[in-house]
Structure formats: structure tokens, C-alpha cells
Amino acid sequence: MSSFEFFAPCPRGLEAALAAELRDLGAHAAITVGADVPGGVHFSGEWSAAMAANLHSRIASRVLLKIAARPYRNEHDIFAFALEQPWERWFTANQTLRIDVTAIKSPLRSLEFTTLKVKDAVCDRLRDKTGARPNIDTAEPDVRIFVFVTATDCTLYLDTSGEPLFKRGWRLDKGAAPLRENLAAGILRLTGWTPDTPLYDPMCGSGTFLAEAVQQALGVAPGVQRRFGFEKLKSYDITAWQTLKVAAMDKARAARGANVRDLPIFGSDISGDMLEKARANLARAGVPTLSLKQLDARNMIAPSAAPGILVANPPYGERIEVRGRGPRGEARPTARSERGVRGERGGYGGNARGDDDDAPRGFERAHADELGAEFFLAFGSALKQHFAGWRAFMLTSDRGLPGQLRLRESTKTPLYNGALECRLFRFDVVAGPVRRRDGDAQDGAAADH
Ligand SMILES: C[S@@+](CC[C@H](N)C(=O)[O-])C[C@H]1O[C@@H](n2cnc3c(N)ncnc32)[C@H](O)[C@@H]1O
């Protein structure tokens, strides 16, 4: 049996979590985990290691087979390098192709031109060996080649995943700002959560943390509902794959009948629409629908007697606003109502030039900021009062969150939500008096800020 080298990319900040997860996959296939580098983890093993990682990794974004690596100086070197590779071993000229080039600090002048050169090299190679050239299909290719270029070296990878692995196949209903499934799964791993510990997401939106947690608790493989790129490669060993897949399907079938009362996993959100999406997503993820509550997070109380882990990515920035009633009982703007309110203000706040838009929008933003600040203060209070003994993890791009909550974080871990740089703040909520900024103590429970 041959051994191959693989690279599994993942959201930045989750490399160590992914390396630990890949080590745990030893139950499904022999995997030797190598170095984790910014953006992913190297590992090696037989072909079954790639199949198992695709099926079972909750954190990897893809699994790439390393074809070859070599120093280069320019696009022509990369063309010659790609032309030498025995692509005919992996796929045929009847299959469609997509090439992606990623470069870090490279001297290449145009990535588009480099992509074209690699495409030409692969197509020329196939034509020379088989008499036919493959077609390009950037939307739904049969085969994807990834080229990774640094200042000095070029590495060619063949993708074994197809669609990225965070596409589990269960999400149809997205919220306004859903988390990627593999980022949610990685965060769960960073929290140290285990299925016997209570887990609560008080702003669960479309239910990404919940679906990932329930699937993990019930041992449902994240990839059980989807197809993979390796199924289209010549090396596809259908018998070995069926063995892995049938075992995963048996587990998934058993999960459908699991008793939801045995799962200490809880979710709530202020939006009934979002809860509907979460329920639909949980149903499609093939797990029992949890009992989800419609609740303003400022009014939350601990959902279990035993302390556990609270996890959330609260609303932030332009993409999604805090909702609920303001301190004086006024409704907070939502994406839809905000437009209506803006229209009304334009009616009396406009000027003769008709350029009345900026002032009301600035006013709206200030108003939303004020409501947001009030929300986080009240949310922090609810944490202190009702969650003593819990550990709370919050993912946000707002570095001022601990100040807004009046809580001091125990740790903060940089993580990327797509291109957005975020922090995962951890707060250990301890019983004790809350010290106000003016120095007076008041009753409650808190890690003081
Ligand atoms: C960034 S989204 C969370 C996305 C979620 N993790 C997912 O994967 O879909 C923030 C969520 O906070 C909810 N939210 C806004 N204000 C709230 C409030 N006052 N109480 C509870 N939830 C609120 C929104 O409805 C939204 O679903």
C-alpha cells in the first residue's frame, strides 16, 4: 500500500485544534499527523486516511493530496513543473477541471496568468498522454488542482474534497450572518466542551453551534450526507469507501432515534424566524430537534442546574444588529424595520438639496450603537447573575466586547471568520460581588472588569 502526503487547510487560528482532531481520527484510519502551519495541517497515510479525514473531520476546510513541491523563479518554471506531473494517473481528459492559485509573498506578477499557465500545462500533459484535452469548468468541476506559491517554492495539490468540507449538506436556511460549520466545530473544540457538559447558545441564529454539537454528541460524521471529490478520481476505491460510509450511515440512523432529553444542549434567539431556520437545519442534519426558546438574551437564565459552557457569536457591526427593546422600551431596528425608520426620518429631516440621507443614517448608527452598548451591558449582567460557574465563549470582531460586558476575559484567541479577524473571548463567570466602575460593590456574580 502506498503512503501519501496530504494537507488539510482550515480557518486560521484552528490549526492546533485540527491537528488534535486528525490524531483522534486514528480510530477510522492510520493517520500520521505532521506539522501545523498557518492555515492548515500536514498529515500522511494511505488513501483511506484521506477518505476518513473527508468524512470525519469537523474542522478541516478540505483535504488536499500533495503531488509535488519545487523551488521556482517565474511562471515558466511553474508551467514546466506542472507539465512534468503524471496527472493521467489521477483523472481522464473527459473530466472537467478547475485550477486555483494561492500566493504568499510571491514575486509572480499575475496570479491569473499563472493559473492559465498551470491550466495549459495540465491540459497539454493530458493531450500528449491521451490525445484529448480536458475542459475547464469553474462552477462544478470534476477535478480541482490547487497551486500554493511562496516566495521561493511552488506546491501542487490535487483536491480530494470537491465542495469545501464546511458544506455538510444540511444547511439550506442561512441567517443573515451564519458561522461556517467548521469554524463552529473548531470553536467547540477550543472550549473543551464534551457532550456530557451543558451547552447553551443564547443567540443561536440558524443553529450552527447547536447542529455541530448535537452531531458530535451523537457521533454523526459531518460528511455523511455529502459526496466528495475523491469519488471522481481514478484511485477511487469504492469497496474501502463503502466500508467507511456504511459505518457512518449506521451511526447517523441511530442518531435519528436519539432522545433529545438526553442531550444537555440548549439554544435561544430573539428572532422567531431564526429559530424556524435553526429547527429546519437541525432536522436536515438528521438530529433530534432541540427545544429552542424565543428569548431576548438579556433575560436569559441558566438552562441547566449544572454549570456548563455558553457559546455565541453575538451580533456585530454592519451585518447584523442587536435586536430587542431599548432602555426606554423602544423597538431596536432590524434589517427590515431600519429601512422604514430611515424613510420616515428623511421626511422631516431632509434639506432643500435632497441630500438628507447622511444625517439620518449617522443618527441611526449612533442610535444602534447606543442600543448595542445597552444590550451588552445587560447581557453581561445576566451572565453574572445567572451563570456562576459557567465558562462563556464569545466570538466577535469587536475587541471592546469585554469592556461592554464589564467582564474581564480569561483568554482571547485570534480566529478568522472568513476574512474577518475575530477574537474568541473566554469569560470564567465566578460567584462574587460585582464591582461597578465607580468602585461600589453590588450583589451578583462576576468576573469583574
Ligand atoms: C451573528 S448572529 C448568530 C449566528 C449564528 N451563530 C448562526 O450560525 O446562524 C446573531 C444572532 O443574534 C440574534 N440576536 C440579536 N439580538 C438579540 C437579542 N437581544 N437577544 C437574543 N438574540 C439576539 C440575532 O437574531 C441573530 O440570530
PDBQT file of the ligand as one rigid body, heavy atoms in Angstrom, charges set to zero:
ROOT
HETATM    1  C1  LIG A 501     -24.301  36.732  14.282  1.00  0.00    +0.000 C 
HETATM    2  S1  LIG A 501     -25.881  36.039  14.502  1.00  0.00    +0.000 S 
HETATM    3  C2  LIG A 501     -25.585  34.431  15.133  1.00  0.00    +0.000 C 
HETATM    4  C3  LIG A 501     -25.439  33.466  14.014  1.00  0.00    +0.000 C 
HETATM    5  C4  LIG A 501     -25.499  32.041  14.454  1.00  0.00    +0.000 C 
HETATM    6  N1  LIG A 501     -24.327  31.641  15.230  1.00  0.00    +0.000 N 
HETATM    7  C5  LIG A 501     -25.644  31.159  13.224  1.00  0.00    +0.000 C 
HETATM    8  O1  LIG A 501     -24.765  30.365  12.978  1.00  0.00    +0.000 OA
HETATM    9  O2  LIG A 501     -26.604  31.343  12.463  1.00  0.00    +0.000 OA
HETATM   10  C6  LIG A 501     -26.503  36.875  15.907  1.00  0.00    +0.000 C 
HETATM   11  C7  LIG A 501     -27.867  36.407  16.350  1.00  0.00    +0.000 C 
HETATM   12  O3  LIG A 501     -28.228  37.189  17.493  1.00  0.00    +0.000 OA
HETATM   13  C8  LIG A 501     -29.621  37.322  17.494  1.00  0.00    +0.000 C 
HETATM   14  N2  LIG A 501     -29.977  38.460  18.371  1.00  0.00    +0.000 N 
HETATM   15  C9  LIG A 501     -29.914  39.786  18.115  1.00  0.00    +0.000 A 
HETATM   16  N3  LIG A 501     -30.334  40.480  19.210  1.00  0.00    +0.000 NA
HETATM   17  C10 LIG A 501     -30.657  39.569  20.156  1.00  0.00    +0.000 A 
HETATM   18  C11 LIG A 501     -31.147  39.663  21.493  1.00  0.00    +0.000 A 
HETATM   19  N4  LIG A 501     -31.421  40.847  22.058  1.00  0.00    +0.000 N 
HETATM   20  N5  LIG A 501     -31.363  38.508  22.180  1.00  0.00    +0.000 NA
HETATM   21  C12 LIG A 501     -31.120  37.286  21.618  1.00  0.00    +0.000 A 
HETATM   22  N6  LIG A 501     -30.666  37.142  20.343  1.00  0.00    +0.000 NA
HETATM   23  C13 LIG A 501     -30.430  38.267  19.623  1.00  0.00    +0.000 A 
HETATM   24  C14 LIG A 501     -29.984  37.528  16.035  1.00  0.00    +0.000 C 
HETATM   25  O4  LIG A 501     -31.348  37.203  15.811  1.00  0.00    +0.000 OA
HETATM   26  C15 LIG A 501     -29.002  36.576  15.359  1.00  0.00    +0.000 C 
HETATM   27  O5  LIG A 501     -29.606  35.335  15.107  1.00  0.00    +0.000 OA
ENDROOT
TORSDOF 0
